[in-house]
């Protein structure tokens, strides 16, 4: 299926990639769900409102514990990423759909803003002092060679962050999809059902991992360099 879509995209450049259409579909579902819940809020939540409140409160707690007074500021951004990735991952379990997160372009479109926001926050809070995060704990003329080596190492490590966020999510979602296809051929009912349950777990875990790493990157940029 992936090969057919790739050939169609090459032959006919007007074909919209499946990851783009599915990403727009997920965005639409999230917007419609938010508007529907907003129009029928209840003090005693139930149904969809109860489920989403549970997810949102969990992410809010995670963000506030790591970012403290910056938590409420960064919460909309982080929570949106979590809900988007989670729904994309789960959509990949539905026959006829593929997860938008199984495409590196979708993941990079989330990883790059996380990378840019991390350093924006660091510069906004610490100013030029943000460079201390890249120089290590010992800062003196005598330790200048060590500082240069640490700076290069930290610089490469920070550049690798969006790549690792992108590839980790892409690899897990693609691997899950391939396993389901293979097992569906080998055993049409028993094994795919078990793997499908595992796929739901993987979908939730990968959304949490991406969200947690993003939150920790922000926290690292906001904390004082020692």
C-alpha positions in Angstrom: 0.0 0.0 0.0 2.8 2.4 0.9 4.5 1.6 -2.4 1.3 2.4 -4.4 0.9 5.7 -2.6 4.5 6.6 -3.3 4.2 5.8 -7.0 1.0 7.8 -7.2 2.6 10.8 -5.6 5.5 10.6 -8.1 3.4 10.1 -11.2 0.7 12.6 -10.1 2.2 15.4 -7.9 -1.3 16.7 -7.2 -2.0 13.6 -5.0 -2.1 14.7 -1.3 0.1 12.4 0.8 -1.9 10.1 3.1 -0.2 11.4 6.2 -1.3 15.0 5.4 -5.0 14.0 4.9 -5.0 11.9 8.1 -3.3 14.6 10.1 -6.0 17.1 8.9 -8.7 14.5 9.8 -7.2 14.1 13.3 -7.1 17.8 13.8 -10.7 18.1 12.7 -11.8 15.4 15.1 -10.0 17.1 18.0 -11.5 20.5 17.1 -15.0 19.1 16.8 -14.7 17.2 20.0 -13.5 20.2 21.9 -16.3 22.4 20.6 -18.9 19.6 21.4 -17.6 19.3 24.9 -17.4 23.1 25.4 -21.1 23.4 24.4 -22.2 20.7 26.9 -20.0 21.1 29.9 -21.3 19.5 33.1 -20.1 19.7 36.7 -20.5 15.9 36.8 -18.5 14.8 33.8 -19.5 11.7 31.9 -18.8 10.1 28.6 -16.4 11.9 26.3 -16.0 14.8 28.7 -15.0 12.5 31.5 -12.4 10.7 29.3 -10.9 13.9 27.9 -10.8 15.5 31.4 -8.9 12.5 32.6 -6.3 12.8 29.8 -6.0 16.6 30.2 -5.6 16.5 33.9 -2.9 13.9 33.7 -0.9 16.0 31.2 -1.5 19.1 33.3 -0.1 17.4 36.3 2.9 16.2 34.4 3.6 19.7 33.0 3.2 21.5 36.3 5.4 19.1 38.2 8.3 19.6 35.7 7.8 23.2 34.6 6.3 24.7 37.8 5.1 28.3 37.2 5.7 27.9 33.5 3.4 24.9 33.5 0.2 26.7 32.6 1.9 28.7 29.9 3.3 25.7 28.1 0.4 23.3 28.9 -1.7 24.1 25.7 1.2 23.4 23.5 2.3 20.2 25.2 -1.3 18.9 25.6 -2.1 19.5 22.0 0.9 17.5 20.9 -0.1 14.6 23.2 -3.7 14.5 22.0 -2.7 14.8 18.4 -0.1 12.0 18.5 -2.4 9.7 20.6 -5.3 10.0 18.1 -2.9 9.6 15.1 -1.5 6.5 16.6 -4.8 5.0 17.4 -6.2 5.8 14.0 -3.4 3.6 12.6 -5.1 0.6 14.2 -8.4 1.1 12.3 -8.6 -0.9 9.1 -8.3 1.3 6.0 -6.4 4.0 7.9 -2.7 4.6 8.6 -1.2 6.5 11.4 0.0 9.9 10.3 2.8 9.5 12.8 4.2 6.6 10.7 5.5 9.2 8.4 8.7 11.1 9.3 7.4 14.4 7.9 4.5 14.5 10.3 6.8 13.7 13.3 9.4 16.2 12.1 6.7 18.9 11.9 6.2 18.4 15.7 9.8 17.8 16.7 11.2 20.9 15.1 8.8 23.3 16.9 9.7 21.5 20.2 13.4 22.1 19.4 12.8 25.8 18.5 10.6 26.4 21.5 13.1 24.8 23.9 15.8 27.3 22.9 13.4 30.2 22.7 12.4 29.6 26.3 16.0 29.3 27.4 17.0 32.6 25.7 13.8 34.3 27.0 14.4 33.3 30.6 18.2 33.5 30.8 19.2 35.8 28.0 22.9 35.4 26.9 23.4 33.4 30.1 21.6 30.5 28.4 25.0 29.6 26.9 26.1 28.4 30.3 24.0 25.3 29.7 26.4 24.3 27.0 29.7 25.0 28.8 29.7 22.4 31.6 30.0 22.9 35.4 33.6 24.2 35.3 34.0 27.6 33.7 37.5 29.2 33.9 40.4 30.1 31.6 42.3 27.0 32.7 39.3 24.8 31.7 38.8 26.5 28.3 39.7 23.3 26.3 37.3 21.3 28.4 34.6 23.9 28.0 35.0 23.9 24.2 34.8 20.1 24.1 31.6 20.1 26.3 30.1 22.9 24.1 30.6 20.9 20.9 29.2 17.8 22.6 26.1 19.6 24.0 25.6 21.4 20.6 25.5 18.1 18.7 23.3 16.5 21.4 20.8 19.4 21.1 20.8 19.1 17.3 20.1 15.4 17.6 17.0 15.9 19.8 14.5 16.6 17.0 16.0 13.7 15.0 15.6 11.3 17.9 12.0 12.5 18.6 11.1 12.0 14.9 12.8 8.6 14.3 11.7 7.1 17.6 8.0 7.7 16.9 8.3 6.8 13.3 10.1 3.5 14.0 7.6 2.4 16.6 4.5 3.2 14.6 5.9 1.7 11.4 7.0 -1.4 13.2 3.7 -1.9 14.8 1.9 -1.6 11.5 4.2 -4.1 9.8 3.8 -6.6 12.6 0.0 -6.4 12.4 0.1 -7.0 8.7 2.4 -10.0 8.9 0.4 -11.6 11.7 -2.9 -10.9 9.9 -1.6 -13.1 7.1 -0.3 -15.8 9.4 -3.2 -16.0 11.7 -6.2 -13.9 10.7 -8.0 -13.8 14.1 -6.1 -14.9 17.2 -2.6 -13.3 17.0 -3.7 -10.0 15.4 -6.3 -9.5 18.2 -3.6 -9.8 20.8 -1.2 -7.6 18.9 -4.0 -5.1 18.4 -4.4 -4.7 22.1 -0.6 -4.3 22.4 -0.8 -1.7 19.6 -3.2 0.4 21.7 -0.7 0.2 24.6 2.2 1.2 22.2 0.1 4.1 20.9 -0.4 5.5 24.3 3.1 4.9 25.5 4.7 6.6 22.4 2.4 9.6 22.8 3.5 9.8 26.4 7.2 9.4 25.6 7.1 12.2 23.0 5.3 14.4 25.4 7.5 13.6 28.4 10.7 14.2 26.5 9.4 17.5 25.1 8.5 18.6 28.7 11.9 17.6 30.0 13.6 19.6 27.2 11.6 22.6 28.2 12.4 22.1 31.9 16.1 21.8 31.1 16.1 25.0 29.2 14.3 26.9 32.0 16.4 25.7 34.9 19.4 27.6 36.1 22.8 26.4 34.8 25.1 25.1 37.5 
